Amino acid sequence: MTRPLAGIVGLGASGPVAQDPRSIPEMVLTAVEDAIGDAGIGFADIDAVVSASVDLYDGLTASNIAITEVVGAVMKPETRIAGDGLAALAHAACLVWAGAYDTVLVVAHGKASMAPQDLLSEWVMDPVLLQPLGASFMVCSGLQAQLLATEGAERRWARRAAELRGCDITDVLDSPISAAPLRALMKAPDADAAFAVVLRANQPGVTVESVGFDLDTHAPGDRDLRSWAGLRRAFKRAGGHGTGAFDVVADSCRFPHEEELFQSAVGLAPTGGLFAGAAPVAAGLGQLVAATRALRTVPGRALAHGTWGPAGQAHAVAVLERVA
């Protein structure tokens, strides 16, 4: 039996911006209204909702409850993914392919301006072995960069960060060290954002062709930080290897050294899209929105990527296509 198409019929975005004065529900509502308006439907047409949020970042228990009404999930099936928004999109696509629902709304949000993200990430680390050492996502990224560093690496990464930020390389090299050898301006700026996507069965246009997901071991010392093996496996599961070229690549790399890991894992050149603003949890879904908009303009194939966890612990990818 041929599976239904998973057509991307609606897109909505709120941000990314450095600091959004609105509350999380207000941000999400804007993105959702844009998405269902883009799809030409109403809340009543949504069969199910898949959202992505993380309690720690929102400072809430069951953070999806705060947005239940604005995503139209009252008395409707809802699934919450505690990871990047692209993983929520993958779950929603599987629901459509399985024939469980015809129209699924996918939502992800992150508001980095509410609290220092690096300090928050310490609470994600192992409480016995790593938290007493002050380990954080930034520390893990610094360790990863140290393992990858060769002669001239710091200057190469600074040059790439300057290119993406639109500043001078000396600005990057003079910025404070965050976690040696990484400097403050080598990291994509944190941001506030909410994104929404409407999937509908058997709708032509831009479609989700395949998805892949991989969750590596959490402890950084238990995996080889010199590669993104999880991304390679996720890409393979999505059928990305040996399936032809991609016209659009929307990666979720937050550092220049991660771009090198990305290219090594999938053989595709990253584009630095997150340097416009990286919203925690929402970034990957935002990259899918960007890739879909590009395919609406020029038909082709696209790869969207999301990652989360310390030093690229988890990865989700989606292969999109629009036939001319």
N, C-alpha and C positions, 0 to 999 in steps of 0.2 A: 504494500500500500504506500502510495506517495504521501510524504508528510506535507502538511500545509506550509505555505510560505509564511515567513514572519516578517511582514512589511513594517518599516519604520514610517509611520504616517504623521506623527506629531513630535515637534521639538520645542522645548522651552528652556530658558536660562535666566537666572538672576545672578549676575556677576560673571567672572570673578572680579572682585574689587578688594582693595586693601582693608577697608572697614565699612561694613554695611550697617547703617544705624537701625535698620529694621530687626525685628525679632526673627527667630528661625521660622515659625509658622508663616509670617508675612513673606519672607523670602521664598519659601516653598510654594505658597499660594500663587505668587507671581509667575513662577516657572510652570506650575501646573496649568494655570489659566492660559498661558501662552501655548503650551503643548496641545491642550484639547481644542483650543481655537485653531491652531495650525492644522489639526486633524479634521476639523469641521464637525466635531461631535460635542456632546455635553457630558456632564458627570454621570448621567443615567446610562450612558452607553458603555461605561467602564465595567468590565466583568470582574476584574481582580486587580490588586495593587501589590507591587513588590517594591519595598523601600530599602535604602541603605543608610545606616546611621550607627554611631558608636556612643554608648552611654558616657564613657569617660570624657570624650571631647565635648559633649553637650552639657555635662554636669547634671545629668538626669538618670533616673532609673527607668528602663524601658523607654528610651528616648523617642521611639516611633509613636508612642501614645500622644505626644505633643502635637503631632501633625496628622493624626487620624482623620479629623474632620476636613482639613484643607486638601487632603488627597482623595477625599470621597470614599474612605474605607469603612465608614459606619455601616454595619450590617452587611459587609461584603468581605470576601476572602482577602486576607492580607498576609504577606510574608515579609519579615524583616531580616536583612542580611547585615551582620556585624562585620562589614568589610567594605572594600571599594565598590563604588556604584556600578562598575562594569561587571562585577560578579552578580549583582542584582539583575542586570540586563541579561546575563547568561541564563539565570534561573527563569526569568520571564520568557525568554525565547524557547526554552524547553517546555514550558507550559503551553505555549502556542503550538509547537511542533507535536506535542502529545495529544492535541485536540481537547485539552482540558478547558480552555477559555478562548474566545475569539478576540477579545480586546483587553489588553493588559497595560496598565500604567506603571512605569518605572520611575522612581524618584530617588535622588541622593542629595544630601546636604552636608555642609561643613562650615563652621564659623570660627576660623583660626584667631580672629581678633578678640575672642572672649577670654583667652588664657594663653600663656606662653606654651607653645606646642612642644618644645623640647623638654620642658619640665614635666608636662603631662605624660610624655612618652616614657619617662622613667617608671611610671606605675604599671606599664605594660610588661616590663622586664621581670625576670625571675626574682621573687622577693627574698630568697635566701642567698643566692650566689651573686646576682648581678646588681640588684638595687643598692646594696651597701657600698658598691664601688662607684655609684653615680652613673651607671650605664644608662644610655638613652638612645633613641634612634640616631641622633647626630653623632654620638660616640661610635656607634656601630658603623655608620657611614664613613667616619674618619678612619677606623680600623681597616675597613674595606679599601679605602683609597690608599692607605699605607702599603697594603699588600700588592696593589696594582702599580704603585709609583715606580717609574723608571727615570733615568736622567732626562731632565727637561719636562717632566710630567706636570709639575705645578704651573709652569709657565704656559704649557699647552692648554691646561684646564682653565687657567685665568683668561687666556685669549678667547676661548670658546664662550666663557661666561660673559665676558665683555661684549662679544658679538651679540649674544642673546639679550643682554640688558641694554644695549645701545650706549655703552659707556666706554671709557678708556681702560686699557689693560692695567695701567698703574692704579686706577681706582680699585680694581679687584685685588691686586697684590698688596695694596696698602690697607685693605679692610681687615678687621680683627680676625684672628684665628678662632674658628668655632670648634674644630676638632682636627688637629694637625693630620694631614697637610691641607685640610679644607678651610677656606676663609669664608667670611660671612656672605660676600657677594658671589660666591660660587654656588650658592643654593638658590633655587627658584623661590621667589618671594611667597610667603604664606598669604592666603586670601580667604575671603568669605564667598560662598557661592551655593546655589541650589540649581539642579538640573532635572528636567523631566522629559521622558520619552514615551510615546504611545506606540505600542506594537499591535498590529491587527492581522488576523489570519487572511491569507490569500489576497493580499493587497500588493499590486505591482509597484514598481519604483525602486527605492533603495530597500534592500532586504538583508536580513541577517542570515548569512549562508552557513556559518558554523561558529562554535565557541570552544574555548579551551580554558582549563583552570588547573592550577597546581599550588599546593600549600606545603612548603618545605618545613623542615624542623625549625622550631622557634629559637633554640639556643644558637647564637652565632658561632660558638666554638664547635658545634657538631656538624657544620657544613663548610664547604669550601667557598669562602667569600670572594674568591677571585673569578667566579663565574656566576651567571644567573641561570643555573641549571633548571630551576623551576620554570623560568620563562621558556626555555628551550622545550621542555616537556609540554607546557601548555600550548605552545605554538604547534607542536607536532600533533597534539590531540585535536586541534582545530583544523588539521589538514593543511597547515600553512606551508610545510616543506614540499618543494617540488610541484607547486600548483600554479606557477607563473608569477609574473610581476605584480606588484601593488602600485597603484597610481597615487595613493594617499597613505601616509604612515603617520598615525597620531599616537605618539608614545607618551608615557607618564614618567619620564626621567626628571629627577629634581636636581641632579648634579651632572657636570660634564663627564666625570668618570663613569657614571651610570649609563650615559649614552654609549660609551665604549663597550660596556657589558651588554647592552641591548643589541648593538650591531653584531657582536660576537655570537650572541645567542640565536638570532633570527636572520642574520645576513642582510639586514635592511638599515639604511641610514636614518637615524632619528631626526626629528625636526625641532626639538626644543620648545614644544608648545606650552609647557607648564611655566615657562619663564614669564608668561603674561599674568601668572597668578595661580598658585597651587593650593586648592582648597582640600583639606583633609577629608577623606572618605568620598568626596564628590568628584575628584579629579578625573578618574577613569571614565565615568559617564559623560563628563564634559568633553573628553577627547572623542568619544563616540558621537556626540552632538556635532563637534567640529568636522569630523570625517564625513558624517551624513550630509552636512551642508555643502561640503566640497563636491560630493557625488551628485547632489541635486543640480549643481552647476555644470559639471562635466562627468558623463557616465564613466564607470570603470570599477576597480576593486580597491578596497581600503582595509587597512588593519588598524583597529583601535586597541589600546593597551592600558591596563590599570594595574597598579601594584600597591602593596601595603605591608606593614610589618617591618621589623628591623633589617636593614641592608637588603631589601628585596626578598623577603621571606615568601611572599605570596604574589601570584600573578594571575591575571585573567586577560584573555584576548578574544576579540570578535572579528570575524572576517565579514565584511560588507560588500555588496555588489549592486550595481545598477547597470542593467543592460541597455545599450543605446536603442 
